[in-house]
Amino acid sequence: MKICPPEAPKVTIMTIRKASKTDASRIAEIHRRSREEAMPWLPDLHTPAEDLWFYENLVIPDQDVAVHEVNGEITGFIATAQGWLHHLYVDPDHWGHGIGALLLLSAQSHNKTLQLWVFQQNTGAIRFYEAHGFTQIERTDGEANEEKFPDIKMSWHI
C-alpha cells in the first residue's frame, strides 16, 4: 500500500497595485466582459481593438489606475482622476468575492471626494455605490453620454 502525504493547502495571494501599460490588454478584456454581462442592454459602440487603444493610451497614462490580482491574475480594476471615479470593473468570473469593494475602498482611502456616473438601469451598481456611502445627486435623460441611456450622478465624500 502506497501512502501519499496530504496535499498542501492552496495559498491565495491577493494584491492591489498600480496598473502599467502592459496591463491594458487584460483591463480592456475585463471592461468588455463585465459590461456585456452586467449591462447586456447597452449598445456595443467600440471594437475590442478600440477598447485596448483607449485603456493603453488614455486611461492608464492619464488616470490613477489600480488593479486587483489573485495569484498574479488581474481580476478587476479601478480608474480615478481629479475626484472622479471613471471605471470600476471586475471580471465576471470573480464577482461576489468583494473585489469591487476592495478596489473602491482603496480609491476612497486616497480621495476626499469621488463622483461618478452610473446608468439608471444598472440597479446593482447603484445599490453597491449606495452601500459604500455614495448618494444620488443628479439624474439625466442620457443625452450627454455616448450610449444615450439615462444616468445618475453620484457623490461620496469623507
Sequence and secondary structure as in RCSB ss.txt:
>XXXX:A:sequence
MKICPPEAPKVTIMTIRKASKTDASRIAEIHRRSREEAMPWLPDLHTPAEDLWFYENLVIPDQDVAVHEVNGEIT
GFIATAQGWLHHLYVDPDHWGHGIGALLLLSAQSHNKTLQLWVFQQNTGAIRFYEAHGFTQIERTDGEANEEKFP
DIKMSWHI
>XXXX:A:secstr
             EEEEE  GGGHHHHHHHHHHHHHHH TTS   S HHHHHHHIIIIIHHHSEEEEEEETTEEE
EEEEEETTEEEEEEE GGGTTSSHHHHHHHHHHHT SEEEEEEETT HHHHHHHHHTT EEEEEE STTSTT   
EEEEEEE 
